[in-house]
């Protein structure tokens, strides 16, 4: 058993949903509330019946199903959901349940936070990535074309329920996508965790909950010290500055790539920058490269596309004065934020991973 974790007003529960406080919370805290479940087409077909038939309080819940994929994390989809909530006459005392991966918890949390100036919501993440990354920290939002997470608010779920049973139906690529974020947690904050993860088989869903718990605990400790990303929380962006540039470029060109794969390429490129700045040794860089290469193939883009990726990076919300800001590792298990790198060094980093 893993004890619950709390962050701001949010409680994070670990373990089988049916053995958790989920039903008690529905019947006691939200007895008179209308319930709306936001999910995607994949989770709907695999798990929605399991959820709605096991909890009588959800028997009459409205279900809003959206297509699966990052390209649907948009304001247009939000508008459609808000219109549906209006049709269902959802009020401020009603409840949104976001049941899906990171796209669903991001967009669902944003929808709930804005509708009638704020509805309470519960997250039930169903992908490894959403369990270890989107489960804590209160970030919600949507993309603006190729620009990742440009529109959003900080808003905490009332409860997050992390049940690793949902990983049983997850494709291997999706498991690896979440594994990338876990490796990031080790690289920026816990060398022993990094070493343990290097020996871990990311496509074996047994015993995942212990590693999920460790990742969530690392992120919780960071965001508690800096909830609005004005300082320390920026270390969580290691791999994401270049990773988001790659992901945005691929999305813009109708060749979407999984977030974790983009971040893995981003981490490798930003580890290169860390090495060039003498923040890590050549041996540490080689170890990182070897570990990441075992599970992740690089994002495939052409040399002549690098400048477009860098252009997208210049729109990153963390930049200052038009200069790209990075979080760079300073030895495995440590990280610095607000680190600058010129476009030439970024170009070299991109060339190093292709």
LUMZA-972534 format. One record per residue (C-alpha): y, z, x; residue number from 0. Coordinates in nm, 3 decimals, always signed. Example, Ala and Ser with C-alpha at 12.3 -4.5 7.8 and 13.67 -1.06 7.14 Angstrom:
2
-0.450 | +0.780 | +1.230 | 0
-0.106 | +0.714 | +1.367 | 1
//
This chain:
354
+0.000 | +0.000 | +0.000 | 0
+0.352 | -0.077 | +0.113 | 1
+0.640 | +0.136 | -0.003 | 2
+0.922 | -0.022 | -0.199 | 3
+1.233 | -0.119 | -0.008 | 4
+1.583 | -0.096 | -0.150 | 5
+1.890 | -0.302 | -0.069 | 6
+2.215 | -0.237 | -0.255 | 7
+2.110 | -0.231 | -0.621 | 8
+1.790 | -0.425 | -0.558 | 9
+1.438 | -0.284 | -0.531 | 10
+1.177 | -0.491 | -0.348 | 11
+0.816 | -0.434 | -0.456 | 12
+0.509 | -0.540 | -0.257 | 13
+0.159 | -0.605 | -0.388 | 14
-0.021 | -0.738 | -0.694 | 15
+0.225 | -0.791 | -0.978 | 16
-0.016 | -0.645 | -1.236 | 17
-0.036 | -0.319 | -1.044 | 18
+0.339 | -0.291 | -0.996 | 19
+0.615 | -0.151 | -1.216 | 20
+0.691 | -0.497 | -1.355 | 21
+0.559 | -0.436 | -1.707 | 22
+0.718 | -0.091 | -1.723 | 23
+1.054 | -0.236 | -1.622 | 24
+1.030 | -0.507 | -1.889 | 25
+0.936 | -0.264 | -2.165 | 26
+1.170 | +0.021 | -2.072 | 27
+1.473 | -0.127 | -1.897 | 28
+1.485 | -0.457 | -2.086 | 29
+1.311 | -0.376 | -2.414 | 30
+1.585 | -0.529 | -2.630 | 31
+1.679 | -0.812 | -2.395 | 32
+1.598 | -1.177 | -2.449 | 33
+1.403 | -1.307 | -2.151 | 34
+1.449 | -1.645 | -1.987 | 35
+1.213 | -1.766 | -1.713 | 36
+1.352 | -2.027 | -1.472 | 37
+1.081 | -2.209 | -1.277 | 38
+0.990 | -2.549 | -1.135 | 39
+0.727 | -2.800 | -1.239 | 40
+0.476 | -2.696 | -0.972 | 41
+0.484 | -2.324 | -1.046 | 42
+0.488 | -2.396 | -1.419 | 43
+0.156 | -2.581 | -1.404 | 44
-0.009 | -2.333 | -1.166 | 45
+0.114 | -1.991 | -1.270 | 46
+0.327 | -1.979 | -1.585 | 47
+0.035 | -1.910 | -1.819 | 48
-0.084 | -1.627 | -1.594 | 49
+0.263 | -1.471 | -1.614 | 50
+0.335 | -1.511 | -1.984 | 51
-0.011 | -1.414 | -2.115 | 52
-0.045 | -1.097 | -1.908 | 53
+0.286 | -0.947 | -2.016 | 54
+0.346 | -0.920 | -2.394 | 55
+0.720 | -0.880 | -2.331 | 56
+0.724 | -1.242 | -2.204 | 57
+0.527 | -1.393 | -2.492 | 58
+0.846 | -1.519 | -2.657 | 59
+1.041 | -1.585 | -2.339 | 60
+1.234 | -1.909 | -2.314 | 61
+1.114 | -2.118 | -2.021 | 62
+1.350 | -2.349 | -1.831 | 63
+1.158 | -2.585 | -1.605 | 64
+1.333 | -2.798 | -1.343 | 65
+1.189 | -3.057 | -1.103 | 66
+1.066 | -2.927 | -0.768 | 67
+1.263 | -3.007 | -0.455 | 68
+1.579 | -2.923 | -0.260 | 69
+1.756 | -3.226 | -0.408 | 70
+1.767 | -3.043 | -0.744 | 71
+1.954 | -2.743 | -0.603 | 72
+2.282 | -2.880 | -0.735 | 73
+2.574 | -2.799 | -0.961 | 74
+2.455 | -3.068 | -1.205 | 75
+2.127 | -2.882 | -1.257 | 76
+2.316 | -2.553 | -1.292 | 77
+2.526 | -2.707 | -1.568 | 78
+2.212 | -2.813 | -1.752 | 79
+2.070 | -2.461 | -1.724 | 80
+2.397 | -2.300 | -1.840 | 81
+2.396 | -2.533 | -2.141 | 82
+2.040 | -2.428 | -2.225 | 83
+2.134 | -2.060 | -2.196 | 84
+2.418 | -2.121 | -2.439 | 85
+2.180 | -2.292 | -2.682 | 86
+1.945 | -1.992 | -2.659 | 87
+2.246 | -1.764 | -2.730 | 88
+2.181 | -1.560 | -2.417 | 89
+2.416 | -1.264 | -2.381 | 90
+2.523 | -1.035 | -2.101 | 91
+2.250 | -0.781 | -2.179 | 92
+1.970 | -1.035 | -2.151 | 93
+1.747 | -1.104 | -1.852 | 94
+1.678 | -1.402 | -1.626 | 95
+1.345 | -1.410 | -1.438 | 96
+1.343 | -1.653 | -1.145 | 97
+0.981 | -1.751 | -1.087 | 98
+0.936 | -1.987 | -0.793 | 99
+1.034 | -2.065 | -0.437 | 100
+1.366 | -2.045 | -0.257 | 101
+1.526 | -2.326 | -0.458 | 102
+1.450 | -2.138 | -0.781 | 103
+1.566 | -1.796 | -0.657 | 104
+1.881 | -1.951 | -0.507 | 105
+1.979 | -2.157 | -0.809 | 106
+1.852 | -1.905 | -1.063 | 107
+2.041 | -1.620 | -0.902 | 108
+2.357 | -1.831 | -0.890 | 109
+2.318 | -1.936 | -1.255 | 110
+2.265 | -1.576 | -1.365 | 111
+2.555 | -1.445 | -1.156 | 112
+2.805 | -1.691 | -1.304 | 113
+2.694 | -1.714 | -1.666 | 114
+2.922 | -1.497 | -1.883 | 115
+3.039 | -1.337 | -1.556 | 116
+2.698 | -1.203 | -1.471 | 117
+2.349 | -1.150 | -1.612 | 118
+2.086 | -0.928 | -1.459 | 119
+1.798 | -1.111 | -1.297 | 120
+1.457 | -1.046 | -1.143 | 121
+1.306 | -1.263 | -0.868 | 122
+0.935 | -1.333 | -0.837 | 123
+0.911 | -1.551 | -0.524 | 124
+0.603 | -1.772 | -0.508 | 125
+0.639 | -1.933 | -0.163 | 126
+0.613 | -1.768 | +0.175 | 127
+0.962 | -1.886 | +0.263 | 128
+1.118 | -1.726 | -0.044 | 129
+0.921 | -1.404 | +0.011 | 130
+1.040 | -1.350 | +0.369 | 131
+1.386 | -1.504 | +0.344 | 132
+1.534 | -1.521 | -0.006 | 133
+1.392 | -1.185 | -0.119 | 134
+1.663 | -0.970 | +0.041 | 135
+2.032 | -1.017 | +0.114 | 136
+2.181 | -1.129 | -0.215 | 137
+2.261 | -1.488 | -0.120 | 138
+2.259 | -1.730 | -0.412 | 139
+2.394 | -2.081 | -0.433 | 140
+2.350 | -2.455 | -0.435 | 141
+2.401 | -2.752 | -0.207 | 142
+2.696 | -2.990 | -0.225 | 143
+2.540 | -3.328 | -0.153 | 144
+2.406 | -3.309 | +0.205 | 145
+2.592 | -2.985 | +0.278 | 146
+2.356 | -2.691 | +0.249 | 147
+2.450 | -2.385 | +0.042 | 148
+2.819 | -2.475 | +0.020 | 149
+2.870 | -2.318 | -0.322 | 150
+2.745 | -1.971 | -0.402 | 151
+2.800 | -1.599 | -0.439 | 152
+2.649 | -1.278 | -0.311 | 153
+2.456 | -1.121 | -0.599 | 154
+2.149 | -0.898 | -0.587 | 155
+1.845 | -0.921 | -0.811 | 156
+1.765 | -0.602 | -0.999 | 157
+1.409 | -0.625 | -0.868 | 158
+1.208 | -0.853 | -0.640 | 159
+0.830 | -0.862 | -0.677 | 160
+0.640 | -0.998 | -0.376 | 161
+0.279 | -1.075 | -0.468 | 162
+0.090 | -1.263 | -0.198 | 163
-0.162 | -1.396 | -0.452 | 164
+0.079 | -1.681 | -0.512 | 165
+0.019 | -1.803 | -0.157 | 166
-0.338 | -1.898 | -0.251 | 167
-0.216 | -2.218 | -0.420 | 168
+0.049 | -2.301 | -0.162 | 169
-0.002 | -2.616 | +0.050 | 170
-0.041 | -2.561 | +0.424 | 171
+0.294 | -2.727 | +0.498 | 172
+0.467 | -2.477 | +0.269 | 173
+0.293 | -2.187 | +0.443 | 174
+0.411 | -2.319 | +0.777 | 175
+0.763 | -2.358 | +0.638 | 176
+0.774 | -1.984 | +0.567 | 177
+0.607 | -1.905 | +0.898 | 178
+0.904 | -2.065 | +1.077 | 179
+1.140 | -1.806 | +0.927 | 180
+0.902 | -1.528 | +1.030 | 181
+0.901 | -1.655 | +1.388 | 182
+1.280 | -1.653 | +1.372 | 183
+1.277 | -1.285 | +1.276 | 184
+1.071 | -1.208 | +1.583 | 185
+1.290 | -1.416 | +1.814 | 186
+1.615 | -1.254 | +1.702 | 187
+1.507 | -0.894 | +1.651 | 188
+1.154 | -0.790 | +1.750 | 189
+0.969 | -0.917 | +2.054 | 190
+0.643 | -0.741 | +1.959 | 191
+0.653 | -0.908 | +1.617 | 192
+0.707 | -1.246 | +1.787 | 193
+0.404 | -1.182 | +2.008 | 194
+0.190 | -1.083 | +1.708 | 195
+0.298 | -1.394 | +1.518 | 196
+0.205 | -1.617 | +1.811 | 197
-0.158 | -1.510 | +1.756 | 198
-0.140 | -1.548 | +1.376 | 199
-0.289 | -1.840 | +1.183 | 200
-0.014 | -1.943 | +0.940 | 201
-0.248 | -2.130 | +0.703 | 202
-0.481 | -1.832 | +0.651 | 203
-0.345 | -1.643 | +0.350 | 204
-0.547 | -1.327 | +0.418 | 205
-0.355 | -1.024 | +0.547 | 206
-0.021 | -1.199 | +0.502 | 207
+0.141 | -0.908 | +0.318 | 208
+0.171 | -0.694 | +0.631 | 209
+0.363 | -0.970 | +0.811 | 210
+0.577 | -1.041 | +0.504 | 211
+0.668 | -0.672 | +0.488 | 212
+0.768 | -0.668 | +0.855 | 213
+0.988 | -0.975 | +0.810 | 214
+1.159 | -0.835 | +0.502 | 215
+1.215 | -0.505 | +0.681 | 216
+1.379 | -0.682 | +0.978 | 217
+1.610 | -0.879 | +0.750 | 218
+1.689 | -0.571 | +0.539 | 219
+1.797 | -0.372 | +0.845 | 220
+2.028 | -0.653 | +0.951 | 221
+2.192 | -0.726 | +0.615 | 222
+2.244 | -0.356 | +0.541 | 223
+2.478 | -0.343 | +0.838 | 224
+2.668 | -0.659 | +0.736 | 225
+2.613 | -0.761 | +0.375 | 226
+2.877 | -1.039 | +0.362 | 227
+2.797 | -1.210 | +0.695 | 228
+3.117 | -1.118 | +0.875 | 229
+2.935 | -1.022 | +1.193 | 230
+2.580 | -0.911 | +1.272 | 231
+2.419 | -1.088 | +0.976 | 232
+2.503 | -1.419 | +1.144 | 233
+2.207 | -1.367 | +1.380 | 234
+1.985 | -1.469 | +1.086 | 235
+2.132 | -1.818 | +1.126 | 236
+1.950 | -1.879 | +1.454 | 237
+1.797 | -2.226 | +1.420 | 238
+1.990 | -2.295 | +1.103 | 239
+2.306 | -2.457 | +1.239 | 240
+2.117 | -2.753 | +1.379 | 241
+1.838 | -2.706 | +1.124 | 242
+2.076 | -2.744 | +0.830 | 243
+2.230 | -3.050 | +0.996 | 244
+1.887 | -3.210 | +1.021 | 245
+1.790 | -3.105 | +0.670 | 246
+2.116 | -3.235 | +0.524 | 247
+2.083 | -3.568 | +0.705 | 248
+1.729 | -3.615 | +0.579 | 249
+1.830 | -3.520 | +0.224 | 250
+2.123 | -3.763 | +0.232 | 251
+1.891 | -4.043 | +0.342 | 252
+1.622 | -3.978 | +0.082 | 253
+1.366 | -3.848 | +0.329 | 254
+1.368 | -3.472 | +0.250 | 255
+1.207 | -3.237 | +0.498 | 256
+1.082 | -2.885 | +0.431 | 257
+1.337 | -2.619 | +0.520 | 258
+1.107 | -2.438 | +0.763 | 259
+1.030 | -2.757 | +0.954 | 260
+1.401 | -2.830 | +0.990 | 261
+1.460 | -2.472 | +1.105 | 262
+1.174 | -2.496 | +1.355 | 263
+1.339 | -2.803 | +1.509 | 264
+1.671 | -2.619 | +1.492 | 265
+1.528 | -2.316 | +1.671 | 266
+1.384 | -2.533 | +1.944 | 267
+1.717 | -2.710 | +1.992 | 268
+1.915 | -2.387 | +1.985 | 269
+1.669 | -2.227 | +2.228 | 270
+1.750 | -2.520 | +2.457 | 271
+2.120 | -2.436 | +2.426 | 272
+2.039 | -2.069 | +2.494 | 273
+1.856 | -2.172 | +2.808 | 274
+2.137 | -2.403 | +2.921 | 275
+2.379 | -2.112 | +2.880 | 276
+2.146 | -1.889 | +3.087 | 277
+2.085 | -1.654 | +2.794 | 278
+1.708 | -1.701 | +2.822 | 279
+1.492 | -1.800 | +3.116 | 280
+1.315 | -2.131 | +3.157 | 281
+0.985 | -1.944 | +3.109 | 282
+1.105 | -1.796 | +2.778 | 283
+1.221 | -2.138 | +2.664 | 284
+0.885 | -2.293 | +2.756 | 285
+0.702 | -2.017 | +2.564 | 286
+0.916 | -2.082 | +2.256 | 287
+0.864 | -2.457 | +2.284 | 288
+0.487 | -2.415 | +2.322 | 289
+0.461 | -2.182 | +2.022 | 290
+0.672 | -2.394 | +1.790 | 291
+0.502 | -2.717 | +1.896 | 292
+0.162 | -2.580 | +1.794 | 293
+0.261 | -2.560 | +1.427 | 294
+0.556 | -2.794 | +1.380 | 295
+0.616 | -3.159 | +1.451 | 296
+0.983 | -3.239 | +1.520 | 297
+1.202 | -3.381 | +1.246 | 298
+1.195 | -3.755 | +1.307 | 299
+1.537 | -3.913 | +1.330 | 300
+1.662 | -4.193 | +1.552 | 301
+1.888 | -4.143 | +1.853 | 302
+2.169 | -4.329 | +1.683 | 303
+2.162 | -4.077 | +1.397 | 304
+2.245 | -3.775 | +1.615 | 305
+2.620 | -3.816 | +1.572 | 306
+2.580 | -3.810 | +1.193 | 307
+2.381 | -3.486 | +1.222 | 308
+2.657 | -3.334 | +1.437 | 309
+2.915 | -3.451 | +1.183 | 310
+2.729 | -3.261 | +0.912 | 311
+2.717 | -2.955 | +1.139 | 312
+3.096 | -2.958 | +1.164 | 313
+3.101 | -2.871 | +0.792 | 314
+2.892 | -2.558 | +0.847 | 315
+3.055 | -2.263 | +0.670 | 316
+3.028 | -2.042 | +0.981 | 317
+3.249 | -2.265 | +1.197 | 318
+3.587 | -2.150 | +1.328 | 319
+3.881 | -2.378 | +1.397 | 320
+3.663 | -2.686 | +1.374 | 321
+3.431 | -2.560 | +1.650 | 322
+3.060 | -2.529 | +1.574 | 323
+2.941 | -2.168 | +1.595 | 324
+2.586 | -2.078 | +1.690 | 325
+2.367 | -1.773 | +1.694 | 326
+2.174 | -1.789 | +2.022 | 327
+1.892 | -1.573 | +2.149 | 328
+1.972 | -1.354 | +2.446 | 329
+1.617 | -1.286 | +2.555 | 330
+1.328 | -1.285 | +2.308 | 331
+1.396 | -1.022 | +2.044 | 332
+1.774 | -1.022 | +2.088 | 333
+2.048 | -1.248 | +1.952 | 334
+2.420 | -1.313 | +1.994 | 335
+2.642 | -1.463 | +1.725 | 336
+2.969 | -1.662 | +1.730 | 337
+2.857 | -1.862 | +2.032 | 338
+3.022 | -2.198 | +2.092 | 339
+2.860 | -2.517 | +2.215 | 340
+3.039 | -2.848 | +2.259 | 341
+2.914 | -3.168 | +2.102 | 342
+2.774 | -3.296 | +2.432 | 343
+2.548 | -2.992 | +2.468 | 344
+2.442 | -3.023 | +2.104 | 345
+2.361 | -3.389 | +2.161 | 346
+2.147 | -3.296 | +2.462 | 347
+1.972 | -3.031 | +2.252 | 348
+1.892 | -3.286 | +1.982 | 349
+1.758 | -3.528 | +2.242 | 350
+1.537 | -3.249 | +2.381 | 351
+1.346 | -3.208 | +2.056 | 352
+1.285 | -3.571 | +1.963 | 353
//
